[in-house]
Amino acid sequence: MTPPSIPLSVIKIGGGLAAVPGALDRVCCAVGASGCAHRILVVPGGGLFANTVRWFDRALGVSPGAAHWMAILAMDQYAHVLAERIPGAVLIEEPGALLQALPSSGVAVLAPYRWMRAADVLPHSWEVTSDSIAAFVAGALDAIRLILIKPSTQLPDPVDPCFSATLPAGMPYSIIGWDRIDELPTRLSG
């Protein structure tokens, strides 16, 4: 099978969008529309699902390893939400399914637990979030860019502490606040 002619872009959709009225639907529609001209792999955030793991860890305590894997399982849950809400998206659980799911343009949503568990390349710490996982995925799949869609870009440090060490050298990335989602086509073409 020959490689696809349309390069792959990785987009991480923050779980915090679910807490902003209208944000999740607007972002999902924009990503779905962009899939008509681009090959897109969506990496989910953890959002409310990961916050439940954080709460449990603070309240009852679990090992860093257990918290790490539980938080990545939370990303899988959000992946199902995104695959359902992004028009035309398909859910995949491992990188080998990407070429079959996206032979050319389109959108696939990665439920990352199985792949991340097998690779086990990131520290087991709350300092690793879905941002670093998206950076790892983008590098492992030779994506041409990584775009992080966040609830807001007004934070002092909008990525986790492990992100810069995980992002492959030279890989372009950008951060878009959901309220600037209209910039997505330009970011995907740039």
C-alpha positions as CSV (number, residue, x, y, z in Angstrom):
1,M,0.0,0.0,0.0
2,T,1.4,3.4,-0.9
3,P,1.6,6.2,1.7
4,P,-1.2,8.7,1.5
5,S,-0.5,11.9,-0.4
6,I,-2.2,14.1,2.2
7,P,0.1,14.6,5.2
8,L,-1.1,14.0,8.7
9,S,-1.9,16.8,11.2
10,V,-2.6,16.0,14.9
11,I,-5.1,18.1,16.8
12,K,-5.5,17.8,20.5
13,I,-9.0,18.9,21.7
14,G,-9.0,19.9,25.3
15,G,-11.4,18.2,27.7
16,G,-12.1,21.6,29.3
17,L,-14.2,22.6,26.3
18,A,-17.1,20.6,27.6
19,A,-17.4,23.1,30.5
20,V,-17.8,26.0,28.1
21,P,-21.3,26.3,26.7
22,G,-21.3,25.8,22.9
23,A,-17.5,25.4,22.7
24,L,-17.4,21.6,22.2
25,D,-20.0,21.6,19.4
26,R,-18.4,24.5,17.6
27,V,-14.9,22.9,17.7
28,C,-16.1,19.5,16.6
29,C,-17.9,21.0,13.6
30,A,-14.8,23.0,12.6
31,V,-12.6,19.9,12.9
32,G,-15.1,17.8,10.9
33,A,-15.2,20.4,8.2
34,S,-11.4,20.6,8.0
35,G,-11.3,16.8,7.5
36,C,-12.7,17.3,4.0
37,A,-9.4,18.7,2.9
38,H,-6.9,17.3,5.5
39,R,-5.9,14.1,7.2
40,I,-6.5,14.8,10.9
41,L,-5.9,12.6,14.0
42,V,-7.6,14.0,17.1
43,V,-6.0,13.3,20.5
44,P,-8.6,13.9,23.2
45,G,-7.9,15.7,26.5
46,G,-9.1,14.2,29.7
47,G,-11.4,17.0,30.9
48,L,-14.1,16.1,33.5
49,F,-13.1,12.4,33.3
50,A,-9.5,13.1,34.3
51,N,-10.7,15.6,36.9
52,T,-12.5,12.7,38.5
53,V,-9.2,10.8,38.7
54,R,-7.5,13.9,40.2
55,W,-10.2,14.2,42.8
56,F,-10.0,10.5,43.7
57,D,-6.2,10.7,43.9
58,R,-6.4,13.8,46.3
59,A,-9.2,12.2,48.4
60,L,-8.0,8.6,48.7
61,G,-4.6,8.5,47.1
62,V,-3.3,6.1,44.4
63,S,0.2,5.5,43.2
64,P,1.6,7.8,40.5
65,G,1.4,4.8,38.0
66,A,-2.2,4.1,38.8
67,A,-3.1,7.8,38.5
68,H,-1.3,8.0,35.1
69,W,-3.1,5.0,33.6
70,M,-6.5,6.1,35.0
71,A,-6.0,9.5,33.5
72,I,-5.2,8.1,30.1
73,L,-8.3,5.8,30.4
74,A,-10.2,9.1,31.0
75,M,-8.9,10.3,27.6
76,D,-10.4,7.2,26.1
77,Q,-13.8,8.1,27.4
78,Y,-13.5,11.6,26.0
79,A,-12.4,10.1,22.7
80,H,-15.8,8.4,22.4
81,V,-17.5,11.7,23.0
82,L,-15.4,13.4,20.3
83,A,-15.8,10.5,17.8
84,E,-19.6,10.8,18.2
85,R,-19.6,14.7,17.8
86,I,-17.1,15.2,15.0
87,P,-19.0,14.7,11.7
88,G,-17.6,11.8,9.8
89,A,-15.0,10.9,12.5
90,V,-13.9,7.3,13.2
91,L,-12.5,6.0,16.5
92,I,-9.2,4.1,16.5
93,E,-7.3,2.5,19.4
94,E,-3.8,2.0,17.9
95,P,-1.6,3.7,15.3
96,G,-1.7,0.7,12.9
97,A,-5.4,1.4,12.3
98,L,-4.7,5.0,11.1
99,L,-3.9,4.2,7.5
100,Q,-7.0,2.0,7.1
101,A,-9.2,4.7,8.8
102,L,-7.7,7.6,6.9
103,P,-6.4,6.5,3.5
104,S,-6.7,10.1,2.4
105,S,-8.5,13.0,4.0
106,G,-10.8,12.7,7.0
107,V,-10.8,12.6,10.8
108,A,-9.8,9.8,13.2
109,V,-10.1,10.1,17.0
110,L,-7.5,8.2,19.0
111,A,-8.4,6.4,22.2
112,P,-4.8,6.3,23.4
113,Y,-4.8,4.0,26.3
114,R,-3.7,0.7,24.6
115,W,-1.0,2.4,22.6
116,M,0.4,4.4,25.5
117,R,0.3,1.4,27.8
118,A,2.3,-0.6,25.3
119,A,4.8,2.2,24.6
120,D,5.0,3.5,28.2
121,V,7.4,6.3,27.2
122,L,6.2,9.2,29.4
123,P,6.7,9.8,33.1
124,H,4.0,8.7,35.4
125,S,3.2,12.1,36.9
126,W,0.5,14.7,36.9
127,E,3.0,16.9,35.1
128,V,2.2,14.8,32.0
129,T,-1.1,15.7,30.4
130,S,-2.8,15.1,27.1
131,D,-0.6,17.9,25.7
132,S,2.5,15.7,26.1
133,I,0.6,12.6,24.9
134,A,-0.4,14.6,21.7
135,A,3.2,15.7,21.2
136,F,4.4,12.0,21.5
137,V,1.7,10.8,19.1
138,A,2.5,13.6,16.6
139,G,6.2,12.6,16.6
140,A,5.6,8.9,16.5
141,L,3.3,9.3,13.4
142,D,5.5,11.8,11.6
143,A,2.8,14.4,11.6
144,I,3.6,17.7,9.9
145,R,2.1,19.8,12.7
146,L,0.4,19.7,16.1
147,I,-2.4,22.0,17.0
148,L,-3.7,22.2,20.6
149,I,-7.3,23.5,21.0
150,K,-7.8,24.8,24.5
151,P,-10.7,26.4,26.4
152,S,-8.5,29.6,26.7
153,T,-5.1,30.8,25.7
154,Q,-5.0,33.3,28.5
155,L,-3.3,31.0,30.9
156,P,0.3,31.8,32.0
157,D,1.6,28.4,30.8
158,P,-0.9,26.7,28.6
159,V,1.0,23.4,28.2
160,D,2.2,20.9,30.7
161,P,5.8,20.9,32.1
162,C,6.8,17.8,30.0
163,F,5.5,19.1,26.7
164,S,8.7,20.7,25.4
165,A,10.8,17.7,26.1
166,T,8.2,15.4,24.4
167,L,7.6,17.5,21.3
168,P,10.0,16.4,18.5
169,A,12.6,18.9,17.6
170,G,11.5,21.2,14.8
171,M,7.8,20.1,14.9
172,P,5.6,23.1,14.5
173,Y,2.8,23.5,17.0
174,S,0.3,26.1,17.8
175,I,-2.3,26.7,20.4
176,I,-5.8,28.0,19.5
177,G,-8.4,29.1,22.0
178,W,-11.8,27.5,21.1
179,D,-13.2,31.0,20.5
180,R,-10.6,31.4,17.7
181,I,-11.5,28.1,16.0
182,D,-12.1,30.0,12.8
183,E,-8.3,30.1,12.5
184,L,-8.1,26.3,12.1
185,P,-8.1,26.1,8.3
186,T,-5.2,28.6,8.2
187,R,-3.2,26.7,10.8
188,L,-3.8,23.5,8.9
189,S,-2.6,25.0,5.6
190,G,0.4,26.9,7.1
